[in-house]
Amino acid sequence: MTAFTRTALRRKSARRITAVGLVTAGTVFLAACGGDDMDGMDHGSGNGSASATATEQAGDSDQAGAFNDADVTFAQMMIPHHEQALEMAELADGRASDAGIKDLARKIEKAQDPEIKTMKGWLESWKQPTAMESMPGMDHGGDGSGDGMMSEADMEELKAMKGTGFDKAFAEMMIEHHNGAISMAEDEQKNGKNADAKKMAGDIVKGQSAEVKQLQSIVDRL
């Protein structure tokens, strides 16, 4: 073998080794890049899914506790309305003579006191004041406002009564009072957004409508 042939063979071998090395290096590089890309795709997909789920959960949570102005007004007005009903019911103790009046007074206290606490809790969670600046029925009754609130004069008159006179006056006043609450609750059912507030409104409509019938029957027989 001549010196020229040996040199040519050495050059050919060197080129083969270099080519193999380049292919191997390229394969390693592509594998590494491919691995990074796949990991990135996996992580990206995972993060997107988790983010979407969190957003959906937050949306569900917000929706569950969502409220509007009608809900706030309902709670703010119904709290003092219930408080006056409790005040009237407490007057029955020692003044009422009719068993039906005494029974209804106890029912009113049992139902409305927990509702007051619940509504105050809503307003606190909504970061809203528990009272409105002005309550039309708080200052004077029978003004056509439709809330059924008794005036201070009405309450003083009721306090001064006993026996049958108290029973009839209590029943008549409570019918007006309940009708006001029913009207407010019906407005909440139509215009409110909060599920809990609307449910309470439905309970008020149902419960107080039944009590109005009972009170009317008492008035009719006294």
Residue frames as a rotation matrix with the C-alpha (Angstrom) as fourth column:
MET 1
0.587 0.810 0.000 0.00
0.810 -0.587 0.000 0.00
0.000 0.000 -1.000 0.00
THR 2
-0.206 -0.684 0.700 1.47
0.652 -0.630 -0.423 3.32
0.730 0.369 0.576 -1.03
ALA 3
-0.818 -0.161 -0.552 1.83
0.538 -0.553 -0.636 6.27
-0.203 -0.817 0.539 1.28
PHE 4
-0.852 0.523 0.004 -0.86
-0.461 -0.755 0.466 8.13
0.247 0.396 0.885 -0.71
THR 5
-0.175 0.805 -0.567 -3.38
-0.001 0.576 0.818 5.31
0.985 0.143 -0.100 -0.24
ARG 6
-0.352 -0.006 -0.936 -2.71
0.880 0.339 -0.333 5.11
0.319 -0.941 -0.114 3.49
THR 7
-0.969 -0.031 -0.243 -3.23
0.120 -0.925 -0.360 8.87
-0.214 -0.378 0.901 3.82
ALA 8
-0.611 0.784 -0.105 -6.52
-0.512 -0.291 0.808 8.71
0.603 0.548 0.580 1.90
LEU 9
-0.099 0.567 -0.818 -7.80
0.433 0.765 0.477 5.90
0.896 -0.307 -0.321 4.06
ARG 10
-0.641 -0.190 -0.744 -6.94
0.767 -0.186 -0.614 7.79
-0.022 -0.964 0.265 7.24
ARG 11
-0.955 0.291 -0.063 -8.80
-0.295 -0.954 0.061 10.89
-0.042 0.077 0.996 5.96
LYS 12
-0.344 0.863 -0.371 -11.90
-0.316 0.266 0.911 8.81
0.884 0.430 0.181 5.03
SER 13
-0.203 0.204 -0.958 -11.94
0.761 0.648 -0.023 7.17
0.616 -0.734 -0.287 8.46
ALA 14
-0.877 -0.183 -0.445 -11.64
0.440 -0.678 -0.588 10.52
-0.194 -0.712 0.675 10.19
ARG 15
-0.776 0.631 0.012 -14.60
-0.532 -0.664 0.525 11.90
0.340 0.401 0.851 8.19
ARG 16
-0.146 0.726 -0.672 -16.71
0.129 0.687 0.715 8.84
0.981 0.017 -0.194 9.13
ILE 17
-0.425 -0.094 -0.900 -15.93
0.878 0.198 -0.435 9.28
0.220 -0.976 -0.001 12.84
THR 18
-0.984 0.034 -0.175 -16.73
0.011 -0.969 -0.248 13.00
-0.178 -0.246 0.953 12.66
ALA 19
-0.534 0.833 -0.145 -20.08
-0.476 -0.155 0.866 12.33
0.698 0.532 0.479 10.94
VAL 20
-0.083 0.469 -0.879 -21.04
0.548 0.759 0.353 9.69
0.833 -0.452 -0.320 13.48
GLY 21
-0.687 -0.258 -0.680 -20.12
0.724 -0.324 -0.608 12.05
-0.063 -0.910 0.410 16.28
LEU 22
-0.936 0.353 0.010 -22.23
-0.346 -0.922 0.174 14.82
0.070 0.159 0.985 14.81
VAL 23
-0.244 0.881 -0.406 -25.25
-0.208 0.361 0.909 12.52
0.947 0.306 0.096 14.37
THR 24
-0.192 0.108 -0.976 -24.91
0.814 0.573 -0.097 11.24
0.549 -0.812 -0.198 17.93
ALA 25
-0.886 -0.198 -0.419 -24.58
0.414 -0.745 -0.523 14.75
-0.209 -0.637 0.742 19.34
GLY 26
-0.770 0.637 0.027 -27.56
-0.491 -0.620 0.612 15.91
0.407 0.458 0.790 17.31
THR 27
-0.116 0.734 -0.669 -29.67
0.217 0.676 0.704 13.01
0.969 -0.064 -0.238 18.56
VAL 28
-0.420 -0.122 -0.899 -28.77
0.896 0.098 -0.432 13.78
0.141 -0.988 0.068 22.17
PHE 29
-0.989 -0.002 -0.150 -29.54
0.024 -0.989 -0.144 17.47
-0.149 -0.146 0.978 21.65
LEU 30
-0.522 0.845 -0.113 -32.90
-0.450 -0.160 0.879 16.76
0.725 0.509 0.464 20.04
ALA 31
-0.099 0.460 -0.883 -33.82
0.600 0.735 0.315 14.30
0.794 -0.499 -0.349 22.77
ALA 32
-0.681 -0.217 -0.699 -32.93
0.717 -0.387 -0.580 16.86
-0.145 -0.896 0.419 25.40
CYS 33
-0.933 0.351 -0.073 -34.93
-0.359 -0.910 0.209 19.58
0.007 0.221 0.975 23.68
GLY 34
-0.339 0.838 -0.427 -37.81
-0.162 0.395 0.904 17.24
0.927 0.376 0.002 23.06
GLY 35
-0.300 0.184 -0.936 -37.83
0.846 0.506 -0.172 16.30
0.441 -0.843 -0.308 26.74
ASP 36
-0.878 -0.058 -0.475 -37.89
0.323 -0.805 -0.497 19.92
-0.354 -0.590 0.726 27.78
ASP 37
-0.780 0.616 -0.109 -40.66
-0.517 -0.535 0.668 20.73
0.353 0.577 0.736 25.32
MET 38
-0.213 0.719 -0.661 -42.78
0.222 0.695 0.684 17.80
0.951 -0.001 -0.308 26.46
ASP 39
-0.489 0.006 -0.872 -42.27
0.871 0.053 -0.488 18.68
0.043 -0.999 -0.031 30.09
GLY 40
-0.961 0.102 -0.259 -43.19
-0.072 -0.990 -0.122 22.25
-0.268 -0.098 0.958 29.29
MET 41
-0.552 0.803 -0.225 -46.30
-0.406 -0.024 0.914 21.09
0.728 0.596 0.339 27.46
ASP 42
-0.195 0.467 -0.863 -47.30
0.654 0.717 0.241 18.85
0.731 -0.517 -0.445 30.31
HIS 43
-0.647 -0.110 -0.755 -46.73
0.717 -0.426 -0.552 21.53
-0.261 -0.898 0.355 32.91
GLY 44
-0.951 0.295 -0.092 -48.46
-0.309 -0.894 0.324 24.13
0.013 0.337 0.941 30.80
SER 45
-0.354 0.858 -0.373 -51.47
-0.111 0.358 0.927 21.93
0.929 0.369 -0.032 30.31
GLY 46
-0.227 0.225 -0.947 -51.58
0.861 0.501 -0.088 21.02
0.455 -0.836 -0.308 33.97
ASN 47
-0.835 -0.148 -0.530 -51.31
0.427 -0.781 -0.456 24.61
-0.346 -0.607 0.715 35.12
GLY 48
-0.826 0.563 -0.024 -53.99
-0.423 -0.591 0.688 25.73
0.373 0.578 0.726 32.70
SER 49
-0.175 0.780 -0.601 -56.37
0.259 0.625 0.736 23.05
0.950 -0.027 -0.311 33.92
ALA 50
-0.352 -0.018 -0.936 -55.71
0.932 0.089 -0.352 23.85
0.090 -0.996 -0.015 37.57
SER 51
-0.968 -0.040 -0.246 -56.16
0.070 -0.991 -0.111 27.56
-0.239 -0.125 0.963 36.90
ALA 52
-0.600 0.794 -0.095 -59.43
-0.351 -0.155 0.923 26.95
0.719 0.587 0.372 35.06
THR 53
-0.105 0.546 -0.831 -60.69
0.642 0.675 0.363 24.74
0.760 -0.496 -0.421 37.88
ALA 54
-0.624 -0.197 -0.756 -59.79
0.750 -0.423 -0.509 27.35
-0.220 -0.885 0.411 40.47
THR 55
-0.959 0.280 -0.049 -61.58
-0.280 -0.900 0.334 30.00
0.049 0.334 0.941 38.45
GLU 56
-0.324 0.880 -0.346 -64.66
-0.062 0.345 0.937 27.83
0.944 0.325 -0.057 38.12
GLN 57
-0.173 0.220 -0.960 -64.68
0.899 0.434 -0.063 27.11
0.403 -0.874 -0.273 41.85
ALA 58
-0.864 -0.174 -0.473 -64.26
0.376 -0.847 -0.375 30.79
-0.336 -0.502 0.797 42.65
GLY 59
-0.790 0.613 -0.012 -67.11
-0.405 -0.509 0.760 31.55
0.459 0.605 0.650 40.28
ASP 60
-0.119 0.750 -0.650 -69.30
0.385 0.639 0.666 28.94
0.915 -0.171 -0.365 41.93
SER 61
-0.406 -0.114 -0.907 -68.41
0.914 -0.052 -0.402 30.32
-0.001 -0.992 0.125 45.35
ASP 62
-0.982 0.026 -0.188 -69.13
-0.025 -1.000 -0.006 33.89
-0.188 -0.001 0.982 44.29
GLN 63
-0.559 0.818 -0.134 -72.42
-0.283 -0.036 0.958 32.84
0.780 0.573 0.252 42.75
ALA 64
-0.168 0.481 -0.860 -73.48
0.723 0.654 0.225 30.96
0.671 -0.584 -0.457 45.86
GLY 65
-0.219 0.028 -0.975 -72.94
0.883 -0.420 -0.210 34.03
-0.416 -0.907 0.068 48.01
ALA 66
-0.807 -0.111 0.580 -73.90
0.454 -0.744 0.490 36.62
0.377 0.659 0.651 45.40
PHE 67
-0.075 0.802 -0.593 -76.26
0.842 -0.268 -0.468 39.40
-0.534 -0.534 -0.655 46.43
ASN 68
-0.436 -0.013 0.900 -77.73
0.650 -0.697 0.304 42.59
0.623 0.717 0.312 45.02
ASP 69
-0.871 0.077 0.484 -79.33
-0.282 -0.887 -0.366 45.80
0.401 -0.456 0.794 46.29
ALA 70
0.123 0.991 -0.049 -82.71
-0.579 0.111 0.808 44.12
0.806 -0.071 0.587 46.67
ASP 71
0.239 -0.117 -0.964 -81.20
0.553 0.832 0.037 41.53
0.798 -0.542 0.263 49.05
VAL 72
-0.783 -0.603 -0.151 -79.58
0.492 -0.452 -0.744 44.26
0.381 -0.657 0.651 51.14
THR 73
-0.630 0.621 0.466 -82.77
-0.595 -0.772 0.224 46.32
0.499 -0.136 0.856 51.30
PHE 74
0.300 0.750 -0.589 -84.81
-0.162 0.648 0.744 43.23
0.940 -0.128 0.316 52.22
ALA 75
-0.040 -0.397 -0.917 -82.55
0.806 0.529 -0.265 42.41
0.590 -0.750 0.299 55.18
GLN 76
-0.914 -0.392 0.108 -82.19
0.275 -0.790 -0.548 46.01
0.300 -0.471 0.830 56.34
MET 77
-0.452 0.826 0.338 -85.95
-0.698 -0.563 0.443 46.59
0.556 -0.035 0.831 56.33
MET 78
0.323 0.634 -0.703 -86.99
-0.085 0.759 0.645 43.18
0.943 -0.148 0.299 57.63
ILE 79
-0.545 -0.592 -0.595 -84.75
0.549 0.284 -0.786 43.34
0.634 -0.755 0.170 60.71
PRO 80
-0.962 0.212 0.173 -86.59
-0.273 -0.687 -0.673 46.28
-0.024 -0.695 0.719 62.37
HIS 81
-0.132 0.954 -0.271 -89.88
-0.782 0.068 0.619 44.89
0.609 0.293 0.737 61.08
HIS 82
0.097 0.083 -0.992 -89.22
0.280 0.954 0.107 41.60
0.955 -0.289 0.069 62.87
GLU 83
-0.841 -0.475 -0.258 -87.98
0.382 -0.185 -0.905 43.43
0.382 -0.860 0.337 65.96
GLN 84
-0.667 0.670 0.326 -91.29
-0.732 -0.672 -0.114 45.28
0.143 -0.314 0.939 66.24
ALA 85
0.203 0.732 -0.650 -93.22
-0.462 0.657 0.596 42.03
0.863 0.179 0.471 65.77
LEU 86
-0.311 -0.408 -0.858 -91.21
0.555 0.656 -0.513 40.58
0.772 -0.636 0.022 68.68
GLU 87
-0.984 -0.035 0.176 -92.02
-0.102 -0.698 -0.708 43.64
0.148 -0.715 0.683 70.78
MET 88
-0.218 0.976 0.012 -95.72
-0.886 -0.203 0.417 43.20
0.410 0.080 0.909 70.03
ALA 89
0.186 0.252 -0.950 -95.55
-0.042 0.968 0.248 39.47
0.982 -0.007 0.191 70.78
GLU 90
-0.708 -0.535 -0.461 -93.90
0.443 0.171 -0.880 40.13
0.549 -0.827 0.116 74.15
LEU 91
-0.755 0.485 0.441 -96.78
-0.617 -0.752 -0.230 42.43
0.220 -0.446 0.867 75.10
ALA 92
0.075 0.828 -0.555 -99.13
-0.431 0.529 0.731 39.44
0.899 0.184 0.397 74.93
ASP 93
-0.364 -0.286 -0.887 -97.59
0.591 0.665 -0.457 38.06
0.720 -0.690 -0.073 78.10
GLY 94
-0.742 0.138 -0.657 -99.82
0.596 -0.313 -0.739 39.26
-0.308 -0.940 0.150 80.93
ARG 95
-0.680 0.515 -0.522 -102.21
-0.520 -0.841 -0.152 41.14
-0.517 0.168 0.839 78.63
ALA 96
-0.547 0.462 -0.698 -103.72
-0.627 0.326 0.708 38.59
0.554 0.825 0.111 76.22
SER 97
-0.252 0.540 0.803 -106.66
-0.759 0.405 -0.510 36.47
-0.601 -0.738 0.308 77.34
ASP 98
0.752 0.551 -0.363 -107.31
-0.647 0.510 -0.567 34.50
-0.127 0.661 0.740 74.14
ALA 99
0.432 -0.584 0.687 -105.46
0.032 0.771 0.636 31.17
-0.901 -0.253 0.351 73.86
GLY 100
0.675 -0.133 0.726 -105.06
0.732 0.240 -0.637 31.63
-0.089 0.962 0.260 70.11
ILE 101
0.845 -0.375 0.380 -103.35
-0.249 -0.907 -0.341 35.01
0.473 0.193 -0.860 70.57
LYS 102
0.564 -0.646 0.514 -101.01
-0.638 0.053 0.768 33.60
-0.523 -0.761 -0.383 73.20
ASP 103
0.477 -0.343 0.810 -100.09
0.428 0.895 0.127 30.69
-0.768 0.286 0.573 70.93
LEU 104
0.761 -0.156 0.629 -99.42
0.580 -0.268 -0.769 32.93
0.289 0.951 -0.114 67.93
ALA 105
0.824 -0.483 0.296 -97.32
-0.547 -0.815 0.192 35.29
0.148 -0.320 -0.936 70.03
ARG 106
0.407 -0.681 0.609 -95.09
-0.280 0.541 0.793 32.36
-0.869 -0.494 0.030 71.03
LYS 107
0.529 -0.159 0.834 -94.82
0.731 0.585 -0.352 31.23
-0.431 0.796 0.425 67.40
ILE 108
0.906 -0.167 0.388 -93.81
0.109 -0.795 -0.597 34.72
0.408 0.583 -0.702 66.28
GLU 109
0.628 -0.704 0.332 -91.06
-0.724 -0.372 0.580 34.90
-0.285 -0.605 -0.743 68.89
LYS 110
0.347 -0.480 0.806 -89.77
0.067 0.870 0.489 31.45
-0.936 -0.116 0.334 67.99
ALA 111
0.563 -0.054 0.825 -89.66
0.798 0.298 -0.524 32.13
-0.217 0.953 0.211 64.24
GLN 112
0.858 -0.064 0.510 -88.57
0.245 -0.821 -0.515 35.73
0.452 0.567 -0.689 63.97
ASP 113
0.784 -0.614 0.092 -85.81
-0.407 -0.396 0.824 36.03
-0.469 -0.683 -0.560 66.56
PRO 114
0.127 -0.779 0.615 -83.52
0.423 0.603 0.677 33.52
-0.897 0.174 0.406 64.73
GLU 115
0.471 0.102 0.876 -84.32
0.880 -0.118 -0.459 35.20
0.057 0.988 -0.145 61.41
ILE 116
0.987 -0.149 0.059 -83.13
-0.155 -0.980 0.128 38.55
0.038 -0.136 -0.990 62.78
LYS 117
0.385 -0.895 0.224 -79.79
-0.274 0.120 0.954 37.00
-0.881 -0.429 -0.199 63.73
THR 118
0.125 -0.297 0.947 -79.48
0.775 0.625 0.094 35.35
-0.620 0.722 0.308 60.33
MET 119
0.742 0.234 0.628 -80.17
0.620 -0.596 -0.511 38.58
0.255 0.769 -0.587 58.43
LYS 120
0.863 -0.505 -0.034 -77.69
-0.420 -0.752 0.509 40.52
-0.282 -0.425 -0.860 60.54
GLY 121
0.163 -0.812 0.560 -75.12
0.132 0.581 0.803 37.83
-0.978 -0.057 0.202 59.70
TRP 122
0.398 0.042 0.916 -75.81
0.903 0.157 -0.400 38.28
-0.161 0.987 0.025 55.99
LEU 123
0.954 0.035 0.297 -75.33
0.115 -0.960 -0.256 42.03
0.276 0.279 -0.920 56.13
GLU 124
0.605 -0.790 0.102 -72.11
-0.420 -0.208 0.883 41.62
-0.676 -0.577 -0.457 58.08
SER 125
0.025 -0.592 0.805 -70.75
0.503 0.704 0.502 39.13
-0.864 0.393 0.316 55.52
TRP 126
0.439 0.215 0.872 -71.83
0.890 -0.238 -0.389 41.46
0.124 0.947 -0.296 52.70
LYS 127
-0.629 -0.701 -0.336 -70.09
0.760 -0.644 -0.081 44.36
-0.160 -0.306 0.939 54.49
GLN 128
-0.337 0.641 0.690 -73.34
0.247 -0.647 0.722 46.34
0.908 0.414 0.060 54.57
PRO 129
-0.829 0.080 0.554 -74.84
-0.519 -0.481 -0.707 48.35
0.210 -0.873 0.440 57.47
THR 130
-0.841 0.510 -0.183 -77.48
0.540 0.814 -0.212 46.51
0.041 -0.277 -0.960 59.46
ALA 131
0.027 0.880 -0.474 -79.84
0.677 -0.365 -0.639 49.48
-0.735 -0.304 -0.606 59.42
MET 132
-0.033 0.071 0.997 -81.08
0.879 -0.473 0.062 51.92
0.476 0.878 -0.047 56.80
GLU 133
-0.921 -0.356 0.155 -80.84
0.268 -0.872 -0.409 55.65
0.281 -0.335 0.899 57.41
SER 134
-0.613 0.777 0.142 -84.61
-0.761 -0.532 -0.370 55.99
-0.212 -0.335 0.918 57.42
MET 135
-0.888 0.454 0.069 -87.48
0.460 0.878 0.132 53.58
-0.001 0.149 -0.989 57.78
PRO 136
-0.652 0.657 0.378 -90.79
-0.250 -0.657 0.712 55.09
0.716 0.370 0.592 56.57
GLY 137
0.287 0.877 -0.384 -92.96
0.091 0.375 0.923 52.99
0.954 -0.300 0.028 58.86
MET 138
-0.321 -0.480 -0.817 -90.75
0.848 0.239 -0.473 53.52
0.422 -0.844 0.330 61.89
ASP 139
-0.991 -0.130 0.031 -91.81
0.108 -0.914 -0.390 57.14
0.079 -0.384 0.920 62.30
HIS 140
-0.436 0.900 -0.017 -95.51
-0.764 -0.379 -0.523 56.86
-0.477 -0.215 0.852 61.56
GLY 141
-0.747 0.234 0.622 -97.98
0.332 0.942 0.044 54.13
-0.576 0.239 -0.782 60.75
GLY 142
0.171 0.945 0.278 -100.78
0.723 0.071 -0.688 54.05
-0.670 0.318 -0.671 58.24
ASP 143
-0.018 -0.240 -0.971 -98.96
-0.314 -0.920 0.234 56.33
-0.949 0.309 -0.059 55.80
GLY 144
0.864 0.439 -0.247 -99.52
-0.371 0.223 -0.902 54.10
-0.341 0.870 0.356 52.80
SER 145
-0.037 -0.968 -0.248 -95.92
-0.984 -0.008 0.179 52.92
-0.175 0.250 -0.952 52.73
GLY 146
0.578 0.414 -0.703 -97.13
-0.620 0.783 -0.049 49.35
0.530 0.464 0.710 52.80
ASP 147
-0.446 -0.836 -0.321 -94.58
-0.375 0.499 -0.781 48.06
0.813 -0.228 -0.536 55.31
GLY 148
0.361 0.747 -0.558 -97.17
0.224 0.512 0.829 47.51
0.905 -0.425 0.017 58.04
MET 149
-0.645 -0.667 -0.373 -95.05
0.540 -0.052 -0.840 49.08
0.541 -0.743 0.394 60.78
MET 150
0.476 0.783 -0.401 -96.90
0.834 -0.257 0.488 50.40
0.279 -0.567 -0.775 63.83
SER 151
0.152 -0.363 0.919 -96.37
-0.085 -0.931 -0.354 53.97
0.985 -0.024 -0.172 65.01
GLU 152
-0.871 -0.482 -0.095 -95.20
0.087 0.038 -0.995 54.77
0.483 -0.875 0.009 68.52
ALA 153
-0.502 0.773 0.388 -98.75
-0.865 -0.446 -0.230 55.86
-0.005 -0.451 0.892 69.32
ASP 154
0.348 0.604 -0.717 -100.06
-0.607 0.728 0.319 52.47
0.715 0.324 0.620 68.13
MET 155
-0.258 -0.555 -0.791 -97.59
0.253 0.751 -0.610 50.66
0.932 -0.358 -0.053 70.36
GLU 156
-0.952 -0.066 0.300 -98.46
-0.245 -0.426 -0.871 52.79
0.185 -0.902 0.390 73.39
GLU 157
-0.085 0.995 0.050 -102.15
-0.976 -0.093 0.198 52.16
0.201 -0.032 0.979 72.81
LEU 158
0.316 0.162 -0.935 -101.54
-0.238 0.967 0.087 48.40
0.918 0.195 0.344 72.63
LYS 159
-0.678 -0.666 -0.312 -99.49
0.183 0.259 -0.948 48.46
0.712 -0.700 -0.054 75.84
ALA 160
-0.786 0.397 0.473 -102.39
-0.616 -0.560 -0.554 50.10
0.045 -0.727 0.685 77.68
MET 161
0.156 0.925 -0.348 -104.86
-0.868 0.296 0.399 47.34
0.472 0.240 0.848 76.77
LYS 162
-0.827 -0.315 0.466 -105.71
-0.498 0.796 -0.345 44.01
-0.262 -0.517 -0.815 78.42
GLY 163
-0.288 0.754 0.591 -108.07
0.005 0.618 -0.786 41.10
-0.958 -0.224 -0.181 77.93
THR 164
0.238 0.519 0.821 -110.38
0.786 0.393 -0.476 40.96
-0.570 0.759 -0.315 74.92
GLY 165
0.925 0.084 -0.371 -109.61
-0.078 -0.913 -0.400 44.54
-0.372 0.399 -0.838 73.94
PHE 166
0.019 -0.992 -0.126 -105.91
-0.686 -0.104 0.720 43.69
-0.727 0.073 -0.683 73.71
ASP 167
-0.275 -0.111 0.955 -106.60
0.315 0.928 0.199 40.45
-0.909 0.355 -0.220 71.84
LYS 168
0.623 0.614 0.484 -108.62
0.660 -0.082 -0.746 42.16
-0.419 0.785 -0.457 69.11
ALA 169
0.851 -0.350 -0.392 -106.26
-0.426 -0.896 -0.125 45.12
-0.307 0.273 -0.912 68.75
PHE 170
-0.122 -0.938 0.323 -103.23
-0.471 0.341 0.813 42.82
-0.873 -0.053 -0.484 68.70
ALA 171
-0.060 0.168 0.984 -104.79
0.603 0.792 -0.098 40.61
-0.795 0.588 -0.149 66.01
GLU 172
0.869 0.462 0.176 -105.78
0.424 -0.513 -0.746 43.55
-0.254 0.724 -0.642 63.83
MET 173
0.643 -0.697 -0.317 -102.38
-0.649 -0.716 0.257 45.23
-0.406 0.041 -0.913 64.16
MET 174
-0.232 -0.782 0.578 -100.50
-0.283 0.623 0.729 42.01
-0.930 0.006 -0.366 63.54
ILE 175
0.410 0.432 0.803 -102.53
0.678 0.444 -0.585 41.31
-0.610 0.785 -0.110 60.40
GLU 176
0.994 -0.057 -0.090 -101.45
-0.098 -0.816 -0.570 44.69
-0.041 0.575 -0.817 59.03
HIS 177
0.315 -0.942 0.119 -97.89
-0.753 -0.172 0.635 44.06
-0.578 -0.290 -0.763 60.20
HIS 178
-0.109 -0.302 0.947 -97.73
0.180 0.931 0.318 40.61
-0.978 0.205 -0.047 58.61
ASN 179
0.746 0.443 0.498 -99.20
0.558 -0.005 -0.830 41.87
-0.365 0.897 -0.251 55.34
GLY 180
0.806 -0.529 -0.265 -96.40
-0.572 -0.812 -0.119 44.43
-0.152 0.248 -0.957 55.19
ALA 181
-0.102 -0.873 0.477 -93.79
-0.579 0.442 0.685 41.70
-0.809 -0.206 -0.550 55.73
ILE 182
0.197 0.261 0.945 -95.41
0.499 0.803 -0.326 39.51
-0.844 0.536 0.028 53.08
SER 183
0.981 0.190 0.024 -95.28
0.128 -0.555 -0.822 42.36
-0.143 0.810 -0.569 50.56
MET 184
0.437 -0.895 -0.092 -91.59
-0.848 -0.444 0.290 42.98
-0.300 -0.049 -0.953 51.33
ALA 185
-0.186 -0.495 0.849 -90.82
-0.234 0.861 0.452 39.27
-0.954 -0.114 -0.276 51.04
GLU 186
0.583 0.465 0.666 -92.62
0.540 0.390 -0.746 39.02
-0.607 0.794 -0.023 47.70
ASP 187
0.900 -0.339 -0.275 -90.49
-0.434 -0.760 -0.483 41.89
-0.045 0.554 -0.831 46.40
GLU 188
-0.010 -0.950 0.313 -87.38
-0.803 0.194 0.563 39.98
-0.596 -0.246 -0.764 47.48
GLN 189
0.083 0.105 0.991 -88.58
0.254 0.959 -0.123 36.86
-0.964 0.261 0.053 45.70
LYS 190
0.879 0.340 0.334 -88.99
0.405 -0.163 -0.900 38.84
-0.251 0.926 -0.281 42.48
ASN 191
0.870 -0.456 0.186 -85.93
-0.267 -0.754 -0.600 41.07
0.415 0.473 -0.778 42.63
GLY 192
0.567 -0.674 0.474 -83.41
-0.625 0.023 0.780 39.42
-0.537 -0.738 -0.409 44.97
LYS 193
0.346 -0.563 -0.750 -80.35
-0.715 0.360 -0.600 37.45
0.608 0.744 -0.278 43.91
ASN 194
-0.632 -0.669 0.392 -79.10
-0.753 0.410 -0.515 35.73
0.184 -0.620 -0.763 47.05
ALA 195
-0.368 0.484 -0.794 -80.45
-0.088 0.832 0.548 32.18
0.926 0.271 -0.264 47.31
ASP 196
-0.691 0.065 -0.720 -80.64
0.688 0.363 -0.628 32.17
0.221 -0.929 -0.296 51.13
ALA 197
-0.877 0.366 -0.312 -82.43
-0.188 -0.858 -0.478 35.52
-0.443 -0.361 0.821 51.26
LYS 198
-0.489 0.717 -0.496 -84.94
-0.759 -0.070 0.648 34.42
0.430 0.693 0.578 48.65
LYS 199
-0.464 0.293 -0.836 -85.57
0.328 0.934 0.145 31.19
0.823 -0.207 -0.529 50.55
MET 200
-0.821 0.158 -0.548 -86.23
0.514 -0.212 -0.831 33.11
-0.248 -0.964 0.093 53.76
ALA 201
-0.769 0.562 -0.305 -88.56
-0.612 -0.785 0.095 35.40
-0.186 0.260 0.948 51.85
GLY 202
-0.395 0.616 -0.682 -90.49
-0.371 0.572 0.731 32.37
0.840 0.542 0.002 50.67
ASP 203
-0.583 0.121 -0.803 -90.71
0.674 0.623 -0.396 31.06
0.453 -0.772 -0.445 54.23
ILE 204
-0.900 0.242 -0.362 -92.01
0.060 -0.754 -0.654 34.43
-0.431 -0.611 0.664 55.42
VAL 205
-0.597 0.708 -0.378 -94.68
-0.751 -0.328 0.573 34.55
0.282 0.626 0.727 52.73
LYS 206
-0.299 0.470 -0.831 -95.84
0.020 0.873 0.487 31.03
0.954 0.129 -0.271 53.54
GLY 207
-0.607 -0.030 -0.794 -95.66
0.737 0.352 -0.577 31.25
0.297 -0.935 -0.192 57.33
GLN 208
-0.891 0.226 -0.393 -97.10
0.051 -0.812 -0.581 34.71
-0.451 -0.538 0.713 57.82
SER 209
-0.608 0.731 -0.310 -99.87
-0.601 -0.169 0.781 34.19
0.519 0.661 0.542 55.27
ALA 210
-0.269 0.476 -0.838 -101.04
0.425 0.839 0.340 31.24
0.865 -0.264 -0.428 57.37
GLU 211
-0.684 -0.046 -0.728 -100.84
0.720 -0.204 -0.663 33.34
-0.118 -0.978 0.172 60.54
VAL 212
-0.911 0.405 -0.083 -102.88
-0.413 -0.892 0.185 36.13
0.001 0.202 0.979 58.92
LYS 213
-0.292 0.830 -0.476 -105.68
-0.220 0.425 0.878 33.62
0.931 0.361 0.059 58.35
GLN 214
-0.278 0.128 -0.952 -105.50
0.821 0.546 -0.166 32.52
0.498 -0.828 -0.256 61.99
LEU 215
-0.893 -0.114 -0.435 -105.52
0.349 -0.786 -0.510 36.10
-0.284 -0.607 0.742 63.22
GLN 216
-0.751 0.659 -0.051 -108.47
-0.526 -0.549 0.649 36.98
0.400 0.514 0.759 61.00
SER 217
-0.151 0.700 -0.698 -110.43
0.251 0.710 0.658 34.05
0.956 -0.076 -0.283 62.38
ILE 218
-0.520 -0.090 -0.850 -109.73
0.854 -0.021 -0.520 35.32
0.029 -0.996 0.088 65.91
VAL 219
-0.973 0.162 -0.164 -110.91
-0.155 -0.987 -0.051 38.81
-0.170 -0.024 0.985 64.99
ASP 220
-0.532 0.806 -0.259 -114.08
-0.361 0.061 0.930 37.36
0.766 0.588 0.259 63.48
ARG 221
0.029 0.574 -0.818 -115.02
0.537 0.681 0.497 35.51
0.843 -0.454 -0.289 66.65
LEU 222
-0.732 -0.321 -0.601 -114.11
0.681 -0.340 -0.648 38.19
0.004 -0.884 0.467 69.21
